[in-house]
Amino acid sequence: MTRRSAAPLPPPGERRRLREAGSLTPAQLAARVGVSAGAVRAWESGRATPRGRSREAYAKLLAALAEPAAKAGARESAAKAGARESAPAGLREGPDPAVVAVRLKEPVPGTRHGPVAPEPSAFTQTPPPSSPSTPAAAVPPEEQDSPGPASGLTPAQAFDALYAFCAPALVRQTYLLTGRRDLARESVEQAFQRAWERWPEVARDPDPAGWVRAAAHEWALSPWHRYRPRYRHPEPPLSDPSDRALLEVLLHLPPPYRRTLLLHDGIGLGLPDTAAETEASTPATAGRLLYARETVATRLPDLSDPRVLHRRLAELASTERLRAAEPPAVRDGSERRARSWTRAAIAFTAALIGATTLALCTAPTGYEPPVPPGETVRGVPPRVAPGPLSEDQRELRSKLREELLHGPERLAPQPR
């Protein structure tokens, strides 16, 4: 009788990655295998090894989770190759931070921001058309696929290319986060104005599009907008009942859950990348995603499938004609704001210097002794409350009354 070989298992770190890629919590995976959640955590950390039937069930479940991940990796590699072939030549990174260009490809693994969804949809950024400022024919064809430095690309041209690449999709994303057209455009403009103020930092970032996306989402979900008069009244609803119902469900979700659902199911980021962009742990992000999916499925049962939800989110974002401002206007607004803040800082510094100078000029130059505290005067009779008169007081009163009888009781004026 031959002994059956044990089912192969991936390393502990790969086990956790596969579980998170399948949007499963340790408790959910433990329920499928038939063990406790603590046992699943021990298997993923390497402190224990599954045995017997639990090992076979665990290996089969991990193999089932690994198949979609492998297919997604293949699609991602194909999308990367296509993006490298279709990307304009003037958008490659250069060594100089002042004239660095923006790469229109996936960031390296382990960066803070995640990749853009490879599937074409309303959220996918499309490379901007070639313009006289950034001609695609300026670089030879044999150099267009190489990540070499860009030739003759100014910071303004690189910023305009990034804006044309990201702004249309970002306006649609922020509209789904806020439900307001004006706030969506304002959020994108504010994010790009901040990017232009910190352009050397943004240009060095491995994923400039992710940097701007995070800034736009944070500005759109700021709780202070509710106190602004222009955003106190709701905007006109959508005409399509299904679009209106989906937008209402999204806006009823808490902002962190809404953003997690948009990044994962709308844009197509992975669970670790979504957790990094929302500044949350991977288990917390998985919990938010599951809660958001359950809420949407409860209100709209037709959207229980994540793929259907992704398509409906893209369709909802494409229904509105949302246009972003022109790149020169955004750069001019950023520069005007920087000048305003500079002038305000100069005015405050001048006022502070003037107040200090006035205090120095009016301050006393000599020593002035302090006023001594008051002293008690002795010998003053204390006040007496009204009461019966003493013998001396009665004699004085009688004397005064007798003297009044010898003189005129009333003075009368005499004519001259």
HELIX and SHEET records of a PDB file:
HELIX    1   1 PRO A   12  ALA A   21  1                                  10    
HELIX    2   2 PRO A   26  VAL A   33  1                                   8    
HELIX    3   3 ALA A   37  SER A   45  1                                   9    
HELIX    4   4 GLY A   52  SER A   86  1                                  35    
HELIX    5   5 ALA A   89  LEU A   91  5                                   3    
HELIX    6   6 ALA A  136  ALA A  138  5                                   3    
HELIX    7   7 PRO A  141  GLU A  143  5                                   3    
HELIX    8   8 PRO A  155  THR A  178  1                                  24    
HELIX    9   9 ARG A  181  GLU A  197  1                                  17    
HELIX   10  10 TRP A  199  ARG A  204  1                                   6    
HELIX   11  11 PRO A  208  ALA A  220  1                                  13    
HELIX   12  12 PRO A  223  TYR A  227  5                                   5    
HELIX   13  13 PRO A  229  TYR A  231  5                                   3    
HELIX   14  14 PRO A  241  HIS A  252  1                                  12    
HELIX   15  15 PRO A  255  LEU A  261  1                                   7    
HELIX   16  16 LEU A  262  ILE A  267  3                                   6    
HELIX   17  17 LEU A  271  GLU A  277  1                                   7    
HELIX   18  18 THR A  282  ARG A  299  1                                  18    
HELIX   19  19 PRO A  301  LEU A  303  5                                   3    
HELIX   20  20 PRO A  306  THR A  319  1                                  14    
HELIX   21  21 PRO A  327  THR A  362  1                                  36    
HELIX   22  22 GLU A  391  LEU A  405  1                                  15    
END                                                                             
